[in-house]
Amino acid sequence: MNSFNFISLLLTTFVYKSTATVVVIECIFPCPKGNDHVCEVTDKDVKCKRRDRETKWILKNTISLPEYQGPRVEFGQTCVSAPQPVLKNAAHLAKNKTESTMEWPPQASQSDYDLYYSNCVESLYCDERNQCAQQFEYGALCQSDNQCFQGVCEQDTCQMDRARKHEQGRQKLNTLHIILTVVGVILFLSLVVGVCMFKRRKRKSNSTKNETPIIKSRSNSTSQSSTLTNPNHTVTNILQPDYESTFVTSPSHASHQHTPSMQQQELQFQLQRQLLNVPKPPPPYSP
């Protein structure tokens, strides 16, 4: 491709990209003459025609880009750019029943309809040598969206489109939500475990405090029982049958053993004996 054709390509691309007018096409959808007729796009016109082997580009409606009919070509292979017909302006024309109006070039969101739009596979574009070349990354100089990989050409630079920016921002936000959720769950579980451990320790401490008085009371009762079972204890000895013999002594020893404490114990012994010897009342009479 010489320099004149290349300059013409750039000018054509600029004109088609910056202006879109309402035009008349000789198609209605579907074409009225049967399924074998399609709306074919050529460098001369857009018109319903019989489909044959020479049919390359087909327009399926007024809001989408023409589609290439045939196999896609790979990197470095010869490509076919989309046709760029000069169509009638619909501003001052009346259309008949076999015609439709649409914006031209088609204003589709997925790509520009220009000389870089071709039959190359995805991620490739048709360059000025009519060969499939690799699309540009973000930041590279460009003249068309078709030259940019997953982006748009704005201010002659490949940039991320708004939809992709929004999707990327949403993904980042979702990632942040997931991280915050995981951290929140971990903190909640840690709090629950901490509360359970605190209650367990408190319950164990209270049980230890409650066991201490029981041990003390048991020790006191043990000491009291041992005292009562001691054969030298006064009350125990009083109830013993042979306790009276301790006070029945010979006259020679009476004056020496009857000390005040002994006299008091003797009185207690006599009182206990009297209480034990009190006869029980007879049972009530019943005829």
Secondary structure as a PSIPRED ss2 file (coil, helix, strand):
# PSIPRED VFORMAT (PSIPRED V4.0)

   1 M C   1.000  0.000  0.000
   2 N C   1.000  0.000  0.000
   3 S H   0.000  1.000  0.000
   4 F H   0.000  1.000  0.000
   5 N H   0.000  1.000  0.000
   6 F H   0.000  1.000  0.000
   7 I H   0.000  1.000  0.000
   8 S H   0.000  1.000  0.000
   9 L H   0.000  1.000  0.000
  10 L H   0.000  1.000  0.000
  11 L H   0.000  1.000  0.000
  12 T H   0.000  1.000  0.000
  13 T H   0.000  1.000  0.000
  14 F H   0.000  1.000  0.000
  15 V H   0.000  1.000  0.000
  16 Y H   0.000  1.000  0.000
  17 K H   0.000  1.000  0.000
  18 S H   0.000  1.000  0.000
  19 T C   1.000  0.000  0.000
  20 A C   1.000  0.000  0.000
  21 T E   0.000  0.000  1.000
  22 V E   0.000  0.000  1.000
  23 V E   0.000  0.000  1.000
  24 V E   0.000  0.000  1.000
  25 I E   0.000  0.000  1.000
  26 E E   0.000  0.000  1.000
  27 C C   1.000  0.000  0.000
  28 I C   1.000  0.000  0.000
  29 F C   1.000  0.000  0.000
  30 P C   1.000  0.000  0.000
  31 C C   1.000  0.000  0.000
  32 P C   1.000  0.000  0.000
  33 K C   1.000  0.000  0.000
  34 G C   1.000  0.000  0.000
  35 N C   1.000  0.000  0.000
  36 D C   1.000  0.000  0.000
  37 H E   0.000  0.000  1.000
  38 V E   0.000  0.000  1.000
  39 C E   0.000  0.000  1.000
  40 E E   0.000  0.000  1.000
  41 V E   0.000  0.000  1.000
  42 T C   1.000  0.000  0.000
  43 D C   1.000  0.000  0.000
  44 K C   1.000  0.000  0.000
  45 D C   1.000  0.000  0.000
  46 V E   0.000  0.000  1.000
  47 K E   0.000  0.000  1.000
  48 C E   0.000  0.000  1.000
  49 K E   0.000  0.000  1.000
  50 R E   0.000  0.000  1.000
  51 R C   1.000  0.000  0.000
  52 D C   1.000  0.000  0.000
  53 R C   1.000  0.000  0.000
  54 E C   1.000  0.000  0.000
  55 T C   1.000  0.000  0.000
  56 K C   1.000  0.000  0.000
  57 W E   0.000  0.000  1.000
  58 I E   0.000  0.000  1.000
  59 L C   1.000  0.000  0.000
  60 K C   1.000  0.000  0.000
  61 N C   1.000  0.000  0.000
  62 T C   1.000  0.000  0.000
  63 I C   1.000  0.000  0.000
  64 S C   1.000  0.000  0.000
  65 L C   1.000  0.000  0.000
  66 P C   1.000  0.000  0.000
  67 E E   0.000  0.000  1.000
  68 Y E   0.000  0.000  1.000
  69 Q C   1.000  0.000  0.000
  70 G C   1.000  0.000  0.000
  71 P C   1.000  0.000  0.000
  72 R C   1.000  0.000  0.000
  73 V E   0.000  0.000  1.000
  74 E C   1.000  0.000  0.000
  75 F C   1.000  0.000  0.000
  76 G C   1.000  0.000  0.000
  77 Q C   1.000  0.000  0.000
  78 T E   0.000  0.000  1.000
  79 C C   1.000  0.000  0.000
  80 V C   1.000  0.000  0.000
  81 S E   0.000  0.000  1.000
  82 A C   1.000  0.000  0.000
  83 P C   1.000  0.000  0.000
  84 Q C   1.000  0.000  0.000
  85 P C   1.000  0.000  0.000
  86 V C   1.000  0.000  0.000
  87 L C   1.000  0.000  0.000
  88 K E   0.000  0.000  1.000
  89 N E   0.000  0.000  1.000
  90 A H   0.000  1.000  0.000
  91 A H   0.000  1.000  0.000
  92 H H   0.000  1.000  0.000
  93 L C   1.000  0.000  0.000
  94 A C   1.000  0.000  0.000
  95 K C   1.000  0.000  0.000
  96 N C   1.000  0.000  0.000
  97 K C   1.000  0.000  0.000
  98 T C   1.000  0.000  0.000
  99 E C   1.000  0.000  0.000
 100 S E   0.000  0.000  1.000
 101 T E   0.000  0.000  1.000
 102 M E   0.000  0.000  1.000
 103 E E   0.000  0.000  1.000
 104 W E   0.000  0.000  1.000
 105 P C   1.000  0.000  0.000
 106 P C   1.000  0.000  0.000
 107 Q C   1.000  0.000  0.000
 108 A C   1.000  0.000  0.000
 109 S C   1.000  0.000  0.000
 110 Q C   1.000  0.000  0.000
 111 S C   1.000  0.000  0.000
 112 D C   1.000  0.000  0.000
 113 Y C   1.000  0.000  0.000
 114 D C   1.000  0.000  0.000
 115 L C   1.000  0.000  0.000
 116 Y C   1.000  0.000  0.000
 117 Y C   1.000  0.000  0.000
 118 S E   0.000  0.000  1.000
 119 N C   1.000  0.000  0.000
 120 C E   0.000  0.000  1.000
 121 V C   1.000  0.000  0.000
 122 E C   1.000  0.000  0.000
 123 S C   1.000  0.000  0.000
 124 L E   0.000  0.000  1.000
 125 Y E   0.000  0.000  1.000
 126 C E   0.000  0.000  1.000
 127 D C   1.000  0.000  0.000
 128 E C   1.000  0.000  0.000
 129 R C   1.000  0.000  0.000
 130 N C   1.000  0.000  0.000
 131 Q E   0.000  0.000  1.000
 132 C E   0.000  0.000  1.000
 133 A E   0.000  0.000  1.000
 134 Q E   0.000  0.000  1.000
 135 Q C   1.000  0.000  0.000
 136 F E   0.000  0.000  1.000
 137 E C   1.000  0.000  0.000
 138 Y C   1.000  0.000  0.000
 139 G C   1.000  0.000  0.000
 140 A C   1.000  0.000  0.000
 141 L E   0.000  0.000  1.000
 142 C C   1.000  0.000  0.000
 143 Q C   1.000  0.000  0.000
 144 S C   1.000  0.000  0.000
 145 D H   0.000  1.000  0.000
 146 N H   0.000  1.000  0.000
 147 Q H   0.000  1.000  0.000
 148 C E   0.000  0.000  1.000
 149 F C   1.000  0.000  0.000
 150 Q C   1.000  0.000  0.000
 151 G C   1.000  0.000  0.000
 152 V E   0.000  0.000  1.000
 153 C E   0.000  0.000  1.000
 154 E E   0.000  0.000  1.000
 155 Q C   1.000  0.000  0.000
 156 D C   1.000  0.000  0.000
 157 T E   0.000  0.000  1.000
 158 C E   0.000  0.000  1.000
 159 Q E   0.000  0.000  1.000
 160 M C   1.000  0.000  0.000
 161 D C   1.000  0.000  0.000
 162 R H   0.000  1.000  0.000
 163 A H   0.000  1.000  0.000
 164 R H   0.000  1.000  0.000
 165 K H   0.000  1.000  0.000
 166 H H   0.000  1.000  0.000
 167 E H   0.000  1.000  0.000
 168 Q H   0.000  1.000  0.000
 169 G H   0.000  1.000  0.000
 170 R H   0.000  1.000  0.000
 171 Q H   0.000  1.000  0.000
 172 K H   0.000  1.000  0.000
 173 L H   0.000  1.000  0.000
 174 N H   0.000  1.000  0.000
 175 T H   0.000  1.000  0.000
 176 L H   0.000  1.000  0.000
 177 H H   0.000  1.000  0.000
 178 I H   0.000  1.000  0.000
 179 I H   0.000  1.000  0.000
 180 L H   0.000  1.000  0.000
 181 T H   0.000  1.000  0.000
 182 V H   0.000  1.000  0.000
 183 V H   0.000  1.000  0.000
 184 G H   0.000  1.000  0.000
 185 V H   0.000  1.000  0.000
 186 I H   0.000  1.000  0.000
 187 L H   0.000  1.000  0.000
 188 F H   0.000  1.000  0.000
 189 L H   0.000  1.000  0.000
 190 S H   0.000  1.000  0.000
 191 L H   0.000  1.000  0.000
 192 V H   0.000  1.000  0.000
 193 V H   0.000  1.000  0.000
 194 G H   0.000  1.000  0.000
 195 V H   0.000  1.000  0.000
 196 C H   0.000  1.000  0.000
 197 M H   0.000  1.000  0.000
 198 F H   0.000  1.000  0.000
 199 K H   0.000  1.000  0.000
 200 R H   0.000  1.000  0.000
 201 R H   0.000  1.000  0.000
 202 K H   0.000  1.000  0.000
 203 R H   0.000  1.000  0.000
 204 K H   0.000  1.000  0.000
 205 S H   0.000  1.000  0.000
 206 N H   0.000  1.000  0.000
 207 S H   0.000  1.000  0.000
 208 T H   0.000  1.000  0.000
 209 K H   0.000  1.000  0.000
 210 N H   0.000  1.000  0.000
 211 E H   0.000  1.000  0.000
 212 T H   0.000  1.000  0.000
 213 P H   0.000  1.000  0.000
 214 I H   0.000  1.000  0.000
 215 I H   0.000  1.000  0.000
 216 K H   0.000  1.000  0.000
 217 S H   0.000  1.000  0.000
 218 R H   0.000  1.000  0.000
 219 S H   0.000  1.000  0.000
 220 N H   0.000  1.000  0.000
 221 S H   0.000  1.000  0.000
 222 T H   0.000  1.000  0.000
 223 S H   0.000  1.000  0.000
 224 Q H   0.000  1.000  0.000
 225 S H   0.000  1.000  0.000
 226 S H   0.000  1.000  0.000
 227 T H   0.000  1.000  0.000
 228 L H   0.000  1.000  0.000
 229 T H   0.000  1.000  0.000
 230 N C   1.000  0.000  0.000
 231 P C   1.000  0.000  0.000
 232 N C   1.000  0.000  0.000
 233 H C   1.000  0.000  0.000
 234 T H   0.000  1.000  0.000
 235 V H   0.000  1.000  0.000
 236 T H   0.000  1.000  0.000
 237 N H   0.000  1.000  0.000
 238 I H   0.000  1.000  0.000
 239 L H   0.000  1.000  0.000
 240 Q C   1.000  0.000  0.000
 241 P H   0.000  1.000  0.000
 242 D H   0.000  1.000  0.000
 243 Y H   0.000  1.000  0.000
 244 E H   0.000  1.000  0.000
 245 S H   0.000  1.000  0.000
 246 T H   0.000  1.000  0.000
 247 F C   1.000  0.000  0.000
 248 V C   1.000  0.000  0.000
 249 T C   1.000  0.000  0.000
 250 S C   1.000  0.000  0.000
 251 P H   0.000  1.000  0.000
 252 S H   0.000  1.000  0.000
 253 H H   0.000  1.000  0.000
 254 A H   0.000  1.000  0.000
 255 S H   0.000  1.000  0.000
 256 H H   0.000  1.000  0.000
 257 Q H   0.000  1.000  0.000
 258 H C   1.000  0.000  0.000
 259 T C   1.000  0.000  0.000
 260 P H   0.000  1.000  0.000
 261 S H   0.000  1.000  0.000
 262 M H   0.000  1.000  0.000
 263 Q H   0.000  1.000  0.000
 264 Q H   0.000  1.000  0.000
 265 Q H   0.000  1.000  0.000
 266 E H   0.000  1.000  0.000
 267 L H   0.000  1.000  0.000
 268 Q H   0.000  1.000  0.000
 269 F H   0.000  1.000  0.000
 270 Q H   0.000  1.000  0.000
 271 L H   0.000  1.000  0.000
 272 Q H   0.000  1.000  0.000
 273 R H   0.000  1.000  0.000
 274 Q H   0.000  1.000  0.000
 275 L H   0.000  1.000  0.000
 276 L H   0.000  1.000  0.000
 277 N C   1.000  0.000  0.000
 278 V C   1.000  0.000  0.000
 279 P C   1.000  0.000  0.000
 280 K C   1.000  0.000  0.000
 281 P C   1.000  0.000  0.000
 282 P C   1.000  0.000  0.000
 283 P C   1.000  0.000  0.000
 284 P C   1.000  0.000  0.000
 285 Y C   1.000  0.000  0.000
 286 S C   1.000  0.000  0.000
 287 P C   1.000  0.000  0.000
